[in-house]
Amino acid sequence: MPKRIVILGGGTGGTLTANRLRRLYSLDAAVITVVEQDDRHVYQPGLLFVPFGLTHPEDIVRPRERQLRIGIDFVESEIEHVDIDACKVHLANGATLDYDVLVVASGARLVPEETEGLLGPGWMKDVFTFYTPEGAAALGSALEHFDRGRLVVDVVDMPIKCPVAPLEFCFLADWYFTERGVRDQIQITYATPLDAAFTKPIAAAQLGGMLAERGIELVTEFNTGEVAADGKLIGYDGREIPFDLAVVIPLHGGAQYVGRSPGLGDELDFVPTDEHTLQAKCAPNVFVIGDAANVPASKAGSVTHFEGETLVENVRHFLAGEPLEPGFDGHANCFIETGYHKALLIDFNYDTEPLPGHYPAQVGLPLLKESRVNHLGKLLFQSVYWHALLPGRDLPGLGSSMPTAGKQTRVPEED
Ligand SMILES: Cc1cc2nc3c(=O)[nH]c(=O)nc-3n(C[C@H](O)[C@H](O)[C@H](O)COP(=O)(O)OP(=O)(O)OC[C@H]3O[C@@H](n4cnc5c(N)ncnc54)[C@H](O)[C@@H]3O)c2cc1C
């Protein structure tokens, strides 16, 4: 009998996992099913560019099923809940799916309703998010007409998808308003719950310095309690940040069905997961990839891609009755768009913070340094995403473990 592998979610992680598994197992050896609630696969890193008119929502969306190899079953339905004891998935359309192995790849969900006033009268009028295609497009229209006042970019709480995206938004806004000749009439503020511009000290210092150079105000340890209708963010500690235009990254949680599946999730509906094997804590035949996992890695497509190799190997080990490999090291890398056709690149894992140097070896892309070549890398990545990452291909010369060869372990005082 073929093994039944059910994958919950047909985004980045679900698609690349299904494609890798389909290459590994013949049709006789495994039936692979992907369950997904819609047929619109959004290239989410492209959302950053939409508000600045640098791309359009229709250019970053493709049908989901077309990203899956032949021989993968695609079921378009919402997931209702999972019965871990019975190894059964219940779908909203009434059907059920039995599994030998379950892969949870249902990502993170925006929960703006958790913040008082965020969805109030100002929503989509002077309060936006660029984390959805609709929000990014609406924000684009608002930015076009914004030529004086205070723009506030606010992260409600961590964790969020792509923790550098709000910083990139600030840098691009600085560039965009400068190009339009209105920068000196606009004050830009970045409000974050972190105690610095970023979590890791060396990158935080670099990125904080870049905000200061551009005259972007940084407000740290700001936990947004309320978005008031008269145009201000109110922190839990009573601090207030007035705005004319607010760009808010709402609170994130896991998929709602996780909360309806006894034993599967934590209080935020993320799935407790072994950070090295990617096996769920709740059952040995459940694995987790991408933003759905509670592992201490960034919620990023690059992380999801690097996890894919370990996860698929461990599904194979599990089905063969072999011990799992603790293969995932927390590897993440992100291009950080900084405006003026430049970007910087950071590369890090659970143990090593982003360091200067080059990626992936002593000759390569500059790390923690703005350059045009990194900007080109960021633009090229969309094509890599559709043609290499989603099909589950290994990228030549770029393994899933973090490379160390090009990294400076001692940071020069003045670079
Ligand atoms: C604005 C923005 C910019 C970003 N920039 C970058 C970047 O530059 N670099 C980078 O590496 N990453 C970036 N990311 C993050 C990256 O897109 C995600 O980390 C990645 O897509 C995670 O993959 P995933 O498979 O875990 O989740 P997703 O790709 O989000 O897929 C989850 C899927 O599960 C489905 N699902 C959820 N619940 C259900 C249900 N109940 N029933 C059926 N289906 C369900 C969803 O519809 C979705 O398709 C960015 C994200 C955003 C929002």
The ligand as a Gaussian input file, in Angstrom:
#p B3LYP/6-31G(d) Opt

LIG

0 1
 C        5.410000      41.661000       3.045000
 C        6.225000      40.399000       3.148000
 C        7.523000      40.400000       2.706000
 C        8.297000      39.246000       2.813000
 N        9.588000      39.272000       2.356000
 C       10.352000      38.172000       2.461000
 C       11.699000      38.188000       1.971000
 O       12.177000      39.177000       1.423000
 N       12.431000      37.056000       2.129000
 C       11.922000      35.936000       2.729000
 O       12.652000      34.940000       2.841000
 N       10.650000      35.900000       3.193000
 C        9.856000      36.983000       3.077000
 N        8.556000      36.956000       3.522000
 C        8.074000      35.789000       4.293000
 C        7.682000      34.601000       3.438000
 O        6.785000      34.984000       2.430000
 C        7.064000      33.539000       4.341000
 O        7.914000      33.307000       5.434000
 C        6.852000      32.230000       3.616000
 O        5.935000      32.412000       2.581000
 C        6.386000      31.159000       4.599000
 O        5.935000      30.017000       3.923000
 P        4.818000      29.087000       4.588000
 O        4.624000      27.941000       3.646000
 O        5.149000      28.812000       5.987000
 O        3.521000      29.992000       4.610000
 P        2.661000      30.531000       3.382000
 O        3.493000      30.642000       2.154000
 O        1.988000      31.768000       3.866000
 O        1.592000      29.386000       3.118000
 C        0.630000      28.983000       4.075000
 C       -0.581000      28.492000       3.320000
 O       -1.487000      27.819000       4.195000
 C       -2.813000      28.111000       3.754000
 N       -3.749000      27.915000       4.863000
 C       -3.722000      28.512000       6.075000
 N       -4.768000      28.108000       6.816000
 C       -5.487000      27.248000       6.040000
 C       -6.695000      26.530000       6.229000
 N       -7.386000      26.593000       7.380000
 N       -7.136000      25.757000       5.230000
 C       -6.455000      25.658000       4.052000
 N       -5.319000      26.326000       3.816000
 C       -4.826000      27.128000       4.793000
 C       -2.730000      29.571000       3.315000
 O       -3.758000      29.910000       2.422000
 C       -1.341000      29.641000       2.672000
 O       -1.383000      29.474000       1.294000
 C        7.742000      38.078000       3.392000
 C        6.411000      38.088000       3.820000
 C        5.650000      39.227000       3.697000
 C        4.214000      39.219000       4.167000

